[in-house]
Amino acid sequence: MTALIAIDQGTTSTRVVAFDKELNIIYSEQKEYPLLYPNDGWVEIKPDELMNSVYSTIDPVINFCPDILSLGITNQRETTLVWDADSGEPIYNAIVWQDRRTADRCLQLKQAGYEEIIIKKTGLLLDPYFSSTKVSWILDNVDGARARAEAGRLRFGTVDTYLMWQLSNGDIFKTDITNASRTNLFNIHTKTWDDELLKIFNVPASMLPDVHSSDSNFGKIRRGDRSIQITGVIGDQQSALVGQRCFKPGQMKATFGTGCFLMVNTGSKSLQSTSGLLNTLGYGLSDNIPYAIEGSIFSAGTIIQWLRDNMEFFANSSESIKFLEPTGQSNGVLFIPGFTGVGAPHWNSEIRASFYGITRDTTKTDMITAAFKALIYQVMDIKKALQSDGIEINQLSIDGGMASNPFFCQLLADFLGQEVSVPASLESTAVGAAITAGLGSKIFSINDLQEKESTDATIYKARNKIFDPMDYAAWTKFLRVLMDEYH
């Protein structure tokens, strides 16, 4: 059977999935690895553990599939690696997209008047979330790194680039336009690395990979005696956009993974948000490069992991459903999930997670329900921001691990006051990587995919009188108090 292989390299695990030509899953492997938190607001990954998670998942899948047509890669975006150009050895741990260590540097650049030009060229805000200040931090804090970079001896890449380099033994030094567009170094209008941005962030151009369309022929990797062509590379949230077949302007998806990301295809229109959302590139497929508006929430699945591992409220994430109150009542308890600050539309790096309203009769169910509601309230904030930018959410299609929780999906529909659609397959990110690779290898076209678009989805309709606007108002007030404190 001919297979398309997708590497889905996420923030806390790697999953490798084999699909047939109809995009049915044939076989898959997954491996988790730990994140490191060396200081307040810092989040890192050991590069060898990241690569081991890739090797231990891709090899069994390759061995299972006798006929592999091509490979697609999708990855956590913004996470930054710097490595030696000769040996391929990283000079520091991967700095994860959630990391906030460069908040002061971003503030300095804002005060120096650079924010407007950065927003205009990249569509992004000046925030520690993105790769640019992470690269600069590594160069300025690892002994000898800046001198080596300026001598052309170091390479920078997001995770896709690092994977291709390592899997090809240094033969491939490339990225795609979606990952490049998340660095704050890439001009989304000219579709090129930007000299002015490189100067602002003090990043040598010699460190940067070549940028290609998402469905390009990126080169070959070897595993054992197998040679496999890479014909698709795409950032994880854009991959979910593709996986949900959002090929038309106005189509929208939300992915609930480690974080939560809402993205709407805006077609050829580059719409710069005035409400704290991001203007980015949707994908580069079949010579089409649409723009997209994105709302980024830093903590989603992270909340459930914290409740499971740190608070020990339940042994497995799936058990959280037992403690989620179906009506959304949390007995006055509110939760702000600011483990590493809060993202869109507020963008506050300093705020930290907090519970409010705990009394003597507060229960585990109250606290878990408050945590789930905090995520829903952040989605509501993004919905309001989209409305301010002239974009209405008529129906929201969601995917990711949390979409398997029917109580959560129903509450989301209730609180948003609209339908929420959950596709039959929640693996939209991996599916998107397979689609991208399939388009790159000419297995099918976008028209084929639109004609075969699945209607096998679960629809959650909002129930009347479930949503309590006073609770949302209290949560919003609590968030505002914390942001004012850390302004």
KELUMVO-480186 format. One line per 3 residues: number of its first residue (from 1); for each residue y, z, x of C-alpha. Coordinates in Angstrom, 1 decimal. Each point is the difference from the previous one (the first is absolute). Layout:
NUM	Y Z X | ...;
//
This chain:
1	0.0 0.0 0.0 | 3.4 -1.0 1.3 | 2.3 3.1 0.4;
4	3.7 0.8 0.4 | 0.5 3.2 2.0 | 3.0 2.2 -0.6;
7	1.1 2.8 2.4 | 2.0 2.5 -2.0 | 1.5 2.3 2.6;
10	1.7 2.8 -1.8 | 1.9 3.2 0.9 | -3.0 2.3 -0.1;
13	-3.0 -2.3 0.1 | -1.3 -3.5 0.7 | -2.0 -2.0 -2.5;
16	-1.7 -3.3 0.7 | -1.1 -2.0 -3.0 | -2.1 -3.2 -0.3;
19	0.9 -2.2 -3.0 | -1.7 -3.2 -1.3 | 2.0 -3.1 -0.9;
22	0.5 1.4 -3.5 | 1.6 3.2 1.5 | -2.9 2.2 -1.0;
25	-0.8 2.8 2.4 | -3.2 -0.6 1.9 | 0.0 2.9 2.4;
28	2.5 2.6 1.4 | 0.3 2.8 2.5 | 2.8 2.7 0.3;
31	0.8 2.6 2.5 | 2.7 2.7 -0.1 | 1.9 1.4 3.0;
34	2.5 2.9 0.4 | 3.7 -0.2 0.2 | 1.9 2.1 2.6;
37	3.0 2.1 -0.8 | 1.3 1.2 3.5 | 3.4 1.1 -1.3;
40	1.9 0.4 -3.3 | 0.3 -3.4 -1.6 | -2.1 -1.8 2.7;
43	-3.1 -2.0 -1.0 | -2.2 -1.7 2.6 | -3.4 -1.6 0.4;
46	-2.1 -0.1 3.2 | -0.4 -3.8 0.7 | -3.6 0.4 1.1;
49	-1.0 1.8 -3.2 | 1.8 -2.8 -2.0 | -2.0 -2.7 1.9;
52	-3.3 1.9 -0.2 | 0.5 0.0 -3.8 | 0.4 -3.8 0.1;
55	-3.0 -0.6 2.3 | -2.3 2.4 -2.0 | 0.8 -1.8 -3.2;
58	0.3 -3.7 1.0 | -3.3 -0.1 2.0 | -2.3 0.9 -2.9;
61	1.8 -2.4 -2.3 | -0.3 -2.8 2.5 | -3.7 0.7 0.5;
64	-0.6 0.0 -3.7 | 1.7 -3.4 -0.5 | -1.8 -3.0 1.6;
67	2.6 -2.5 -0.9 | 3.7 1.1 0.4 | 2.6 -2.5 -0.8;
70	3.1 1.8 1.1 | 1.6 3.4 0.4 | 3.1 1.5 -1.6;
73	1.9 3.1 1.2 | 2.2 2.3 -2.0 | 1.5 3.1 1.4;
76	2.3 3.0 -0.3 | 3.5 -1.3 0.7 | 2.7 1.4 2.2;
79	-2.4 2.1 2.1 | 0.9 -0.7 3.6 | -2.1 -0.5 3.1;
82	1.1 -0.8 3.6 | -2.5 -1.0 2.6 | -0.3 -1.4 3.5;
85	0.0 -3.8 0.2 | -2.7 -0.2 2.6 | -2.5 2.8 -0.9;
88	0.7 0.2 -3.7 | 0.1 3.8 0.3 | 2.5 1.7 -2.4;
91	2.7 2.0 1.7 | 0.4 2.4 -2.9 | -1.7 0.9 -3.3;
94	0.7 -2.3 -3.0 | 3.1 1.3 -1.7 | -0.8 -0.1 -3.8;
97	2.4 -1.5 -2.6 | 0.4 3.5 -1.5 | 1.4 1.4 3.3;
100	3.6 1.3 -0.2 | 0.7 0.9 3.6 | 2.7 -2.6 0.4;
103	2.2 1.2 -2.9 | 2.7 1.1 2.4 | 0.0 -3.3 1.7;
106	0.4 -1.8 -3.3 | 2.9 2.3 -0.9 | 1.7 -0.9 3.4;
109	-0.4 -3.7 -0.7 | 1.4 0.4 -3.5 | 3.0 1.9 1.3;
112	0.5 -2.8 2.6 | 0.3 -2.4 -2.9 | -3.2 -2.0 0.3;
115	-1.6 0.6 -3.4 | 1.7 -2.8 -1.9 | -1.1 -2.7 2.5;
118	-3.5 1.3 0.1 | -0.3 0.0 -3.8 | 1.5 -3.5 -0.2;
121	-2.4 -1.5 2.5 | -3.2 2.0 -0.7 | 0.3 1.0 -3.7;
124	-1.1 3.4 1.2 | 1.9 3.3 0.3 | 0.8 1.7 3.3;
127	-2.8 2.6 -0.2 | -2.7 1.5 2.3 | -2.6 -1.6 -2.3;
130	0.3 -3.3 1.8 | -1.3 -1.0 3.4 | 3.1 -0.7 2.0;
133	1.1 3.6 0.8 | -3.7 0.9 0.6 | -0.2 -2.6 2.8;
136	3.2 1.2 1.5 | -1.2 3.6 -0.1 | -3.2 -0.9 1.9;
139	2.0 -1.9 2.6 | 2.4 2.9 0.5 | -2.5 2.8 0.0;
142	-3.0 -1.3 1.9 | 0.6 0.2 3.8 | 0.7 -3.4 1.4;
145	-0.5 -1.8 -3.3 | 3.4 -1.6 -0.3 | 0.0 -1.4 3.5;
148	-3.5 -1.4 -0.6 | 1.2 -1.6 -3.3 | 3.0 -1.6 1.6;
151	-2.3 -1.4 2.7 | -2.1 -1.6 -2.7 | -3.0 2.2 0.5;
154	-0.2 1.6 -3.4 | -0.9 -1.3 -3.5 | 1.0 1.3 -3.4;
157	-1.8 -0.6 -3.2 | -0.6 1.3 -3.5 | -3.7 0.7 -0.7;
160	-1.0 -3.6 -0.8 | 1.3 -1.1 3.4 | -1.8 2.8 1.8;
163	-3.3 -0.7 -1.7 | 0.2 -3.7 0.8 | 0.8 0.7 3.6;
166	-2.9 2.5 0.4 | -2.5 -2.1 -2.0 | 0.8 -3.1 2.1;
169	0.2 1.8 3.4 | 3.7 -0.9 0.2 | -0.3 -3.6 -1.0;
172	2.0 0.4 -3.2 | 3.5 1.4 0.0 | 1.3 -0.9 -3.5;
175	1.1 1.5 -3.3 | 0.9 -1.4 -3.4 | 3.3 -0.2 -1.8;
178	-0.7 3.0 -2.3 | -0.7 2.4 2.8 | 2.9 -1.3 2.0;
181	2.3 0.4 -2.9 | -0.7 3.8 0.0 | 1.1 0.7 3.6;
184	3.9 -0.2 -0.5 | -0.1 -2.5 2.8 | -0.7 -3.1 -2.0;
187	2.6 -2.1 -1.9 | -1.6 -0.7 -3.4 | 2.4 -2.9 -0.6;
190	-0.5 -1.9 3.2 | -3.6 1.2 0.2 | 0.4 0.8 3.7;
193	0.3 3.0 2.3 | 3.7 0.7 0.2 | 1.8 0.4 3.3;
196	2.8 2.1 -1.4 | -2.5 2.4 -1.6 | -2.0 0.2 3.3;
199	3.2 1.0 1.8 | 0.9 2.6 -2.6 | -3.4 1.7 0.3;
202	-0.3 -0.7 3.7 | -3.4 -1.8 -0.2 | -0.8 -2.7 2.6;
205	-0.9 -3.4 -1.6 | -3.0 -0.3 2.5 | -1.8 2.8 -1.9;
208	-0.1 -1.9 -3.3 | -3.0 -2.1 -1.4 | 0.3 -3.5 -1.3;
211	0.6 -0.1 -3.8 | -2.1 -2.2 -2.3 | -0.5 -0.6 -3.7;
214	-2.5 2.3 -1.6 | -2.7 -2.7 -0.5 | 0.3 -1.4 3.5;
217	-2.8 -0.6 2.5 | 0.5 3.0 2.2 | -2.9 -0.5 2.4;
220	-3.5 1.3 0.5 | -1.6 3.3 0.6 | -3.4 0.7 1.5;
223	-2.4 2.8 -1.0 | -3.3 -0.3 1.9 | -1.1 -3.6 -0.1;
226	2.1 -0.8 -3.1 | 3.3 -1.8 0.1 | 2.2 0.4 -3.1;
229	3.2 -1.8 -1.0 | 3.0 2.0 -1.3 | 1.7 -2.0 -2.7;
232	1.9 2.7 -1.7 | 2.3 2.9 1.0 | 2.2 1.9 -2.5;
235	1.5 3.4 -0.4 | -1.8 2.3 -2.4 | 2.5 0.1 -2.8;
238	0.6 -3.7 0.1 | -3.7 -0.4 0.1 | -0.3 2.0 -3.2;
241	2.7 -2.3 -1.5 | -2.3 -2.9 0.8 | -3.1 1.8 -1.1;
244	1.5 0.6 -3.4 | 1.0 -3.8 -0.2 | 3.7 0.8 -0.2;
247	0.9 -3.6 1.0 | 2.8 -0.5 -2.6 | 3.5 1.5 0.1;
250	0.2 3.2 -2.1 | -3.6 1.0 0.4 | -0.5 3.6 1.3;
253	-2.6 2.3 1.4 | -0.2 3.6 1.1 | -2.6 1.2 2.6;
256	-0.9 3.7 0.1 | -1.4 0.5 3.4 | 1.1 2.5 2.7;
259	3.5 -0.8 -1.4 | 1.0 -1.8 -3.1 | 1.7 -3.4 0.2;
262	1.5 -2.0 -2.9 | 0.7 -3.6 0.8 | 1.4 -2.8 -2.2;
265	-0.1 -3.7 1.0 | 3.6 -1.4 -0.2 | -0.8 -3.5 1.0;
268	2.5 -1.9 2.1 | 2.8 2.5 -0.9 | 0.8 2.5 2.7;
271	1.2 2.9 -2.1 | 1.6 2.8 1.9 | -0.4 3.2 -1.9;
274	3.0 2.2 -0.6 | -2.3 2.9 -1.2 | -1.9 0.9 3.2;
277	-2.8 -2.5 -0.3 | -1.1 -2.4 2.7 | 0.3 -3.8 0.2;
280	-3.0 -1.3 1.9 | -2.3 -3.1 0.4 | -2.8 -0.2 -2.6;
283	-2.4 -2.2 2.0 | -0.3 -3.3 1.9 | -2.6 -2.1 -1.8;
286	-0.3 -3.7 -0.5 | 3.4 -0.7 1.5 | 1.6 2.4 -2.5;
289	1.9 3.1 1.1 | 1.3 1.9 -3.0 | 2.2 3.2 0.2;
292	-0.9 3.3 -1.6 | 1.6 3.2 -1.0 | -1.9 3.2 0.9;
295	0.2 3.6 -0.8 | -1.8 2.2 2.6 | -1.3 3.5 -0.8;
298	-1.2 1.8 3.1 | -2.6 2.3 -1.5 | -2.6 -0.9 -2.7;
301	-3.6 0.4 1.2 | 1.4 2.3 2.7 | 0.8 2.5 -2.8;
304	-3.6 0.0 -1.2 | -1.4 0.3 3.6 | 2.3 3.0 0.6;
307	-1.1 1.7 -3.2 | -3.6 -0.6 1.1 | 0.1 0.8 3.7;
310	2.9 2.4 0.5 | 0.1 1.8 -3.4 | -3.8 -0.3 -0.6;
313	0.6 -0.4 -3.7 | -3.0 -2.3 -0.3 | -2.7 -1.3 2.4;
316	0.2 -3.7 -0.8 | 3.1 -2.1 -1.1 | -1.9 -1.2 -3.0;
319	-0.1 3.6 -1.3 | 3.7 0.1 -0.4 | -0.4 -1.6 -3.4;
322	-1.4 3.3 -1.2 | 3.2 1.8 0.7 | 2.5 -2.6 -1.3;
325	1.3 1.1 -3.4 | -0.2 -3.0 -2.3 | 3.2 0.8 -1.7;
328	1.9 0.3 3.3 | 1.0 3.7 -0.7 | 0.3 1.9 3.2;
331	1.3 3.4 -1.4 | 3.5 -0.6 1.5 | -1.3 -0.7 3.5;
334	1.7 -2.8 2.0 | -1.0 -1.6 3.3 | 1.9 -2.1 2.5;
337	-2.4 -1.9 2.3 | 2.3 -0.2 3.0 | -2.6 0.5 2.7;
340	1.9 -2.4 2.2 | 3.2 -0.5 -2.1 | 0.3 -2.1 -3.1;
343	0.3 -3.8 -0.1 | 1.5 -2.4 -2.6 | 2.4 0.3 -1.6;
346	1.2 3.2 1.6 | -0.8 -0.5 3.7 | 0.3 3.6 1.3;
349	-1.8 0.7 3.3 | 0.6 3.7 0.2 | -1.3 1.2 -3.4;
352	-3.4 1.8 0.0 | -2.6 0.6 -2.7 | 0.6 2.9 -2.4;
355	-1.3 1.6 -3.1 | 2.4 1.5 -2.5 | -0.6 2.1 -3.1;
358	-3.1 1.8 1.1 | -0.5 3.2 -2.0 | -2.7 2.7 -0.3;
361	-1.9 -2.1 -2.6 | 0.2 -3.3 2.0 | -3.5 -1.6 0.4;
364	-1.6 -2.5 2.2 | 0.1 -2.5 -2.9 | 3.8 0.5 -0.2;
367	0.5 -0.7 3.7 | -2.3 -3.0 0.1 | 1.6 -1.5 -3.2;
370	3.5 0.6 1.5 | -1.1 -1.9 3.1 | -1.2 -3.0 -2.0;
373	3.1 0.1 -2.1 | 2.2 -0.1 3.1 | -1.5 -3.3 0.9;
376	0.6 -1.3 -3.5 | 3.6 1.2 0.1 | 0.6 -1.9 3.2;
379	-1.4 -3.2 -1.6 | 2.5 0.7 -2.9 | 2.8 0.3 2.6;
382	-0.9 -3.4 1.4 | -0.2 -1.5 -3.5 | 3.5 1.2 -0.6;
385	1.1 -1.5 3.3 | -1.6 -3.4 -0.9 | 1.8 0.1 -3.3;
388	3.3 0.6 1.8 | -0.8 -3.1 2.1 | -0.6 -2.0 -3.2;
391	-3.8 0.0 0.1 | -2.0 1.3 -3.0 | -3.6 1.1 0.3;
394	-1.7 -1.4 -3.1 | -3.6 0.8 1.1 | -1.1 1.7 3.1;
397	-3.3 -0.9 1.7 | -1.2 2.7 2.4 | -2.8 0.2 2.6;
400	-1.2 2.4 2.7 | -2.1 3.1 0.0 | 2.1 2.0 -2.5;
403	-0.3 -2.8 -2.6 | -3.6 1.1 -0.5 | 1.2 3.2 -1.6;
406	0.4 -0.8 -3.8 | 2.0 3.2 -0.7 | 2.5 -0.9 2.7;
409	0.3 -3.6 -1.3 | 0.5 1.2 -3.6 | 2.7 2.4 1.1;
412	1.7 -2.7 2.0 | 0.1 -2.2 -3.1 | 1.2 2.9 -2.1;
415	2.8 1.0 2.3 | 1.1 -3.6 0.7 | -0.2 -0.8 -3.7;
418	-1.8 -3.3 0.5 | -3.4 -1.6 0.6 | -1.7 0.6 3.3;
421	-2.7 -2.5 1.0 | -2.9 0.8 2.4 | -2.0 -2.9 1.3;
424	-3.8 0.0 0.1 | 0.2 0.2 3.8 | 2.3 2.6 1.5;
427	-0.4 -1.5 3.5 | 3.0 -2.3 -0.4 | 1.0 0.4 3.6;
430	-3.3 -1.1 1.4 | -0.2 -2.8 -2.6 | 3.4 -1.2 1.1;
433	-1.1 -0.2 3.6 | -3.0 -2.0 -1.1 | 2.1 -2.3 -2.1;
436	2.4 -0.5 2.9 | -2.8 -0.9 2.3 | -1.5 -2.3 -2.7;
439	3.2 -1.8 -0.4 | 0.3 -0.3 3.8 | -3.5 -1.5 0.2;
442	0.7 -2.3 -3.0 | -2.8 1.5 -2.2 | 2.3 0.1 -3.0;
445	3.6 -0.5 -1.0 | 2.5 2.2 -1.7 | -0.4 -2.1 -3.1;
448	-3.7 0.7 0.0 | 0.7 3.7 0.3 | 2.4 -0.1 -2.9;
451	-2.4 -1.8 -2.2 | -2.8 2.5 0.8 | 2.3 3.0 -0.4;
454	-2.1 2.9 -1.4 | 0.8 1.4 -3.5 | -2.6 2.7 0.4;
457	2.4 2.9 0.2 | 0.4 3.4 -1.6 | 3.3 0.4 -1.9;
460	1.5 3.4 -0.5 | 2.6 0.2 -2.8 | 2.6 2.7 -0.2;
463	-0.6 2.7 -2.5 | 2.8 1.4 -2.1 | 1.7 3.3 0.7;
466	-2.0 0.8 3.2 | 2.9 -0.5 2.5 | 2.3 3.0 0.3;
469	3.5 -1.3 1.2 | 1.1 3.6 0.7 | -2.7 0.4 2.6;
472	1.0 -3.2 1.7 | 3.6 1.2 -0.1 | -1.0 3.3 1.6;
475	-2.0 -1.8 2.7 | 3.0 -2.3 0.7 | 2.3 3.0 0.3;
478	-2.4 1.8 2.3 | -0.2 -3.1 2.2 | 3.8 -0.3 0.1;
481	0.4 3.6 1.0 | -2.4 -0.5 3.0 | 1.7 -3.2 1.0;
484	3.4 1.7 -0.1 | -1.3 2.7 2.2 | -1.3 -2.5 2.6;
487	2.9 -2.5 -0.3;
//
